[in-house]
Amino acid sequence: MGDPLDPKRVPVAAAASAEQEGDPEVQYDAEGEEIPLVGIDQLARVAMVGAPLIDEAYETEEGFEVDTSGYGNFPFVANLVDRLSDRKDGPVLIDGGHGQFDADYALSAEDAAYYLRYLEGVDIGFCGVNDIAEGFGATRLDEARAIVVTTPVEAFADGEIAALDEFVADGGGVLLMGAGAPTDARENLNAIAEALCSDLQLNTGRVTDSENGLGGDPSLPVTSNFDEWFRLFGKYTGETKYKGARGGPGRPGCR
């Protein structure tokens, strides 16, 4: 899977008390190494997020025991979309056509209703799509600023990968999210990143933190280990941000 991710490409890392479990392919065990929770490939317009940050299951109105409204997940994701995408208008899409609706480790639009409300509050649309290669989904992709893809049960078809590649080449951003998914779904997500000329990959294993677990759950690590250089952690304003690449590898001749 490659070497540890350059920390200059990591806007969010786990706290120092966090650990890797489950025999991860990429180990972050050297002194001073921080475990990435979010990675950015600015040149490819792709980000990888190792948690379903927009999952409505973490809302108190849905029965979650901790009030997460002050954690800043929604503005962070909105700012991340703004950093990845050069498109200033259009909705954020979320893919739901690859088995995400029925998977407890993935999200479709129905699982992110609270994020929809948040985006509506900052005048951004949010829409679920099932097929981005043709029909309604292809039309929406042409109009969108970014698309969120969570770990797909089914692999993307060649035509859908081609549509994403054209979308990225035209300035759109792709936000990949995954956590706790089986091997096949994780590999389906990683295949999208690779096809879009990014070296970002969702690692095997999982990150836990017995000292900083949300609601005392080590499998839900909480962190304030942010790299402020990326300017992703304040209130979302919709203003253009500096988007220079920082430590991104690029892939000569890939696009």
TIPA-383402 format. One record per residue (C-alpha): residue in one letter; x, y, z negated. Coordinates in Angstrom, 3 decimals. Each point is the difference from the previous one (the first is absolute). Layout:
[rec 'a' [X Y Z]]
...
***
This chain:
[rec 'm' [0.000 0.000 0.000]]
[rec 'g' [2.962 2.307 -0.262]]
[rec 'd' [1.827 2.155 -2.498]]
[rec 'p' [-1.549 2.029 -2.829]]
[rec 'l' [-1.762 3.111 1.228]]
[rec 'd' [2.042 3.187 -0.035]]
[rec 'p' [-1.228 2.018 -3.025]]
[rec 'k' [-0.114 3.082 2.211]]
[rec 'r' [-2.996 -1.625 1.690]]
[rec 'v' [-1.837 -0.796 -3.239]]
[rec 'p' [-2.383 2.708 -1.248]]
[rec 'v' [-1.340 -2.244 -2.781]]
[rec 'a' [2.009 -2.576 -1.940]]
[rec 'a' [-0.928 -2.120 -2.987]]
[rec 'a' [1.004 1.044 -3.488]]
[rec 'a' [3.324 -1.227 -1.361]]
[rec 's' [-1.862 -2.547 -2.141]]
[rec 'a' [-1.519 -1.741 3.049]]
[rec 'e' [1.116 -3.421 1.208]]
[rec 'q' [-0.331 -2.129 3.101]]
[rec 'e' [-1.686 -3.376 -0.308]]
[rec 'g' [-0.671 -2.904 2.325]]
[rec 'd' [3.376 -0.413 1.711]]
[rec 'p' [-0.074 3.122 2.224]]
[rec 'e' [1.942 -0.160 3.251]]
[rec 'v' [1.520 3.422 -0.645]]
[rec 'q' [1.394 0.396 -3.500]]
[rec 'y' [0.432 3.332 -1.754]]
[rec 'd' [2.203 -1.156 -2.827]]
[rec 'a' [3.149 2.096 0.336]]
[rec 'e' [0.659 2.551 -2.719]]
[rec 'g' [-1.900 3.182 0.712]]
[rec 'e' [-2.109 -1.482 2.810]]
[rec 'e' [-3.646 0.969 -0.156]]
[rec 'i' [-2.800 -2.236 1.287]]
[rec 'p' [-1.863 1.764 2.839]]
[rec 'l' [-3.779 0.216 -0.184]]
[rec 'v' [-0.373 2.198 3.106]]
[rec 'g' [2.305 0.200 3.014]]
[rec 'i' [-0.025 2.486 2.876]]
[rec 'd' [1.265 -0.319 3.553]]
[rec 'q' [-0.502 3.527 1.282]]
[rec 'l' [1.446 -0.708 3.448]]
[rec 'a' [-2.488 -2.809 0.568]]
[rec 'r' [-2.845 1.915 -1.730]]
[rec 'v' [-0.583 -3.016 -2.249]]
[rec 'a' [-0.214 -0.356 -3.770]]
[rec 'm' [-0.275 -3.139 -2.125]]
[rec 'v' [-1.836 0.200 -3.331]]
[rec 'g' [0.255 -2.969 -2.345]]
[rec 'a' [-3.383 0.554 -1.677]]
[rec 'p' [-3.623 0.584 1.110]]
[rec 'l' [-0.002 3.577 -1.325]]
[rec 'i' [-3.397 0.880 1.460]]
[rec 'd' [-1.831 -3.089 -1.306]]
[rec 'e' [-3.253 1.004 -1.686]]
[rec 'a' [0.421 -2.923 -2.407]]
[rec 'y' [2.222 2.309 -2.086]]
[rec 'e' [-2.827 2.469 -0.656]]
[rec 't' [-1.708 0.165 -3.403]]
[rec 'e' [-3.371 0.247 1.757]]
[rec 'e' [0.712 -3.457 1.394]]
[rec 'g' [0.777 -1.378 -3.455]]
[rec 'f' [3.773 0.496 -0.158]]
[rec 'e' [1.047 0.616 -3.593]]
[rec 'v' [2.549 2.765 0.649]]
[rec 'd' [-0.823 3.439 1.377]]
[rec 't' [2.339 0.284 2.999]]
[rec 's' [-1.362 3.327 1.262]]
[rec 'g' [3.035 1.897 -1.282]]
[rec 'y' [2.627 -2.275 1.534]]
[rec 'g' [0.032 1.863 3.315]]
[rec 'n' [-0.347 -3.015 2.278]]
[rec 'f' [-2.420 1.656 2.420]]
[rec 'p' [1.939 3.238 0.576]]
[rec 'f' [3.199 -2.020 0.290]]
[rec 'v' [-1.452 -2.116 2.800]]
[rec 'a' [-1.401 3.107 1.718]]
[rec 'n' [3.391 1.710 -0.197]]
[rec 'l' [1.690 -3.151 1.286]]
[rec 'v' [-2.327 -0.069 2.999]]
[rec 'd' [0.810 3.661 0.652]]
[rec 'r' [3.732 -0.725 -0.105]]
[rec 'l' [-0.231 -2.939 2.411]]
[rec 's' [-2.321 1.535 2.556]]
[rec 'd' [0.609 2.888 2.380]]
[rec 'r' [-3.722 0.195 0.722]]
[rec 'k' [-1.724 2.782 -1.922]]
[rec 'd' [-3.599 -0.973 0.679]]
[rec 'g' [-2.167 -3.085 0.042]]
[rec 'p' [-0.897 -2.631 -2.580]]
[rec 'v' [2.013 -2.549 -1.879]]
[rec 'l' [-0.984 -3.494 1.103]]
[rec 'i' [0.155 -3.273 -1.917]]
[rec 'd' [0.144 -3.342 1.763]]
[rec 'g' [-2.612 -2.538 -1.004]]
[rec 'g' [-0.059 -2.308 2.985]]
[rec 'h' [2.602 -2.525 -1.079]]
[rec 'g' [-1.687 -1.726 -2.917]]
[rec 'q' [0.574 2.730 -2.583]]
[rec 'f' [-3.669 0.256 -0.982]]
[rec 'd' [-0.071 -3.488 -1.527]]
[rec 'a' [3.538 -0.025 -1.447]]
[rec 'd' [0.566 0.933 -3.646]]
[rec 'y' [3.530 1.224 0.838]]
[rec 'a' [-1.001 2.364 2.845]]
[rec 'l' [-2.273 2.982 0.585]]
[rec 's' [-2.551 1.060 2.564]]
[rec 'a' [-1.945 3.264 0.054]]
[rec 'e' [-2.589 -1.484 -2.359]]
[rec 'd' [2.712 -0.476 -2.637]]
[rec 'a' [1.218 3.605 0.133]]
[rec 'a' [-3.182 2.059 -0.404]]
[rec 'y' [1.535 2.215 -2.679]]
[rec 'y' [2.908 0.881 2.270]]
[rec 'l' [-2.543 0.857 2.692]]
[rec 'r' [-1.621 2.462 -2.418]]
[rec 'y' [3.389 1.489 -0.836]]
[rec 'l' [0.882 0.539 3.668]]
[rec 'e' [-3.401 1.510 0.671]]
[rec 'g' [0.830 2.505 -2.744]]
[rec 'v' [3.073 1.150 1.944]]
[rec 'd' [-1.850 0.001 3.352]]
[rec 'i' [1.484 -3.220 1.375]]
[rec 'g' [-2.125 -2.812 1.363]]
[rec 'f' [0.518 -3.641 -0.948]]
[rec 'c' [-1.251 -2.787 2.211]]
[rec 'g' [0.230 -3.772 0.211]]
[rec 'v' [0.904 -1.601 3.336]]
[rec 'n' [0.057 -3.622 1.059]]
[rec 'd' [1.590 -0.020 3.455]]
[rec 'i' [2.404 2.763 0.947]]
[rec 'a' [0.697 -1.324 3.482]]
[rec 'e' [-3.429 0.678 1.487]]
[rec 'g' [-3.428 1.517 -0.631]]
[rec 'f' [-0.778 2.126 -3.055]]
[rec 'g' [3.259 -0.838 -1.765]]
[rec 'a' [2.145 1.051 2.955]]
[rec 't' [-1.910 3.277 0.301]]
[rec 'r' [0.464 0.747 -3.685]]
[rec 'l' [3.703 -0.839 0.186]]
[rec 'd' [0.399 2.545 2.793]]
[rec 'e' [-1.503 2.626 -2.316]]
[rec 'a' [1.584 -1.037 -3.312]]
[rec 'r' [2.939 1.432 -1.888]]
[rec 'a' [0.938 -3.293 -1.674]]
[rec 'i' [-1.120 -3.562 -0.644]]
[rec 'v' [0.245 -2.063 -3.171]]
[rec 'v' [0.541 -3.744 0.395]]
[rec 't' [-0.089 -2.274 -3.039]]
[rec 't' [1.277 -3.584 0.073]]
[rec 'p' [-1.911 -1.572 2.910]]
[rec 'v' [-1.255 -3.555 -0.291]]
[rec 'e' [0.177 -0.246 3.789]]
[rec 'a' [2.923 1.208 2.095]]
[rec 'f' [-0.400 2.996 2.293]]
[rec 'a' [-0.363 -0.924 3.671]]
[rec 'd' [2.520 1.237 2.561]]
[rec 'g' [-2.451 2.584 1.304]]
[rec 'e' [-0.534 1.403 -3.472]]
[rec 'i' [3.737 0.246 -0.627]]
[rec 'a' [0.355 1.820 3.317]]
[rec 'a' [-2.756 2.408 -1.046]]
[rec 'l' [1.769 0.705 -3.293]]
[rec 'd' [3.299 0.508 1.784]]
[rec 'e' [-1.586 2.541 2.347]]
[rec 'f' [-1.705 1.671 -2.973]]
[rec 'v' [3.312 0.406 -1.828]]
[rec 'a' [1.759 1.244 3.135]]
[rec 'd' [-2.701 2.660 0.273]]
[rec 'g' [0.571 1.236 -3.564]]
[rec 'g' [-2.285 -2.196 -2.097]]
[rec 'g' [1.061 -1.510 -3.318]]
[rec 'v' [-0.362 -3.601 -1.188]]
[rec 'l' [-0.318 -0.712 -3.718]]
[rec 'l' [0.442 -3.671 -0.911]]
[rec 'm' [-1.117 -1.253 -3.426]]
[rec 'g' [0.430 -3.366 -1.632]]
[rec 'a' [0.177 -1.710 -3.365]]
[rec 'g' [-0.636 -3.496 -1.272]]
[rec 'a' [-0.703 -1.389 3.454]]
[rec 'p' [0.761 -3.543 1.165]]
[rec 't' [2.939 -0.586 2.303]]
[rec 'd' [-1.929 0.025 3.280]]
[rec 'a' [-1.708 3.320 -0.737]]
[rec 'r' [3.252 1.593 -1.167]]
[rec 'e' [1.731 -1.149 3.185]]
[rec 'n' [-2.862 1.408 2.086]]
[rec 'l' [0.540 3.386 -1.655]]
[rec 'n' [3.766 -0.141 0.466]]
[rec 'a' [-0.449 -0.916 3.647]]
[rec 'i' [-1.820 3.295 0.570]]
[rec 'a' [2.883 1.982 -1.488]]
[rec 'e' [2.529 -1.897 2.092]]
[rec 'a' [-2.013 0.480 3.183]]
[rec 'l' [-0.061 3.746 -0.686]]
[rec 'c' [3.801 0.054 -0.156]]
[rec 's' [0.187 0.303 -3.783]]
[rec 'd' [2.243 -2.027 -2.291]]
[rec 'l' [-2.421 0.391 -2.922]]
[rec 'q' [-1.231 -3.335 -1.352]]
[rec 'l' [-2.219 -1.044 -2.892]]
[rec 'n' [2.247 -2.044 -2.264]]
[rec 't' [-0.845 -3.420 -1.360]]
[rec 'g' [-0.638 -0.410 -3.732]]
[rec 'r' [-1.519 2.762 -2.065]]
[rec 'v' [0.984 2.902 -2.223]]
[rec 't' [-1.069 -0.091 -3.645]]
[rec 'd' [0.544 2.323 -2.943]]
[rec 's' [-0.755 -1.239 -3.507]]
[rec 'e' [0.682 3.442 -1.474]]
[rec 'n' [-1.931 2.113 2.497]]
[rec 'g' [-2.899 -2.100 1.207]]
[rec 'l' [-3.319 1.682 0.748]]
[rec 'g' [-2.363 -0.917 -2.807]]
[rec 'g' [2.704 -2.276 -1.400]]
[rec 'd' [0.078 -2.151 3.163]]
[rec 'p' [3.649 -0.569 1.077]]
[rec 's' [-1.128 -0.790 3.557]]
[rec 'l' [-1.197 3.609 0.406]]
[rec 'p' [3.187 2.007 -0.521]]
[rec 'v' [-0.325 3.699 -0.748]]
[rec 't' [2.824 2.347 0.945]]
[rec 's' [0.968 3.643 0.101]]
[rec 'n' [3.232 -0.808 1.819]]
[rec 'f' [-0.594 2.361 2.922]]
[rec 'd' [2.362 1.574 2.507]]
[rec 'e' [-1.281 3.568 0.189]]
[rec 'w' [1.968 0.629 3.214]]
[rec 'f' [-2.886 -1.533 1.930]]
[rec 'r' [-2.540 2.522 -1.370]]
[rec 'l' [-2.751 -2.577 -0.342]]
[rec 'f' [-1.016 0.358 -3.613]]
[rec 'g' [-1.941 3.214 -0.343]]
[rec 'k' [-3.529 0.939 0.897]]
[rec 'y' [-0.815 -0.635 3.639]]
[rec 't' [-0.324 3.319 1.830]]
[rec 'g' [0.199 -1.019 3.653]]
[rec 'e' [2.919 2.334 0.588]]
[rec 't' [2.763 -1.103 2.342]]
[rec 'k' [2.906 -1.511 -1.879]]
[rec 'y' [3.622 -0.407 0.956]]
[rec 'k' [0.170 -3.405 1.645]]
[rec 'g' [3.668 -0.526 0.657]]
[rec 'a' [1.139 -3.605 -0.147]]
[rec 'r' [2.142 -0.910 -2.981]]
[rec 'g' [2.196 -3.050 0.323]]
[rec 'g' [-2.230 -1.629 2.595]]
[rec 'p' [1.796 -2.555 2.187]]
[rec 'g' [-1.814 0.410 3.248]]
[rec 'r' [0.263 -2.638 2.698]]
[rec 'p' [1.767 1.209 3.151]]
[rec 'g' [-1.862 -1.046 3.120]]
[rec 'c' [-3.028 -1.284 -1.897]]
[rec 'r' [-2.285 2.786 1.107]]
***
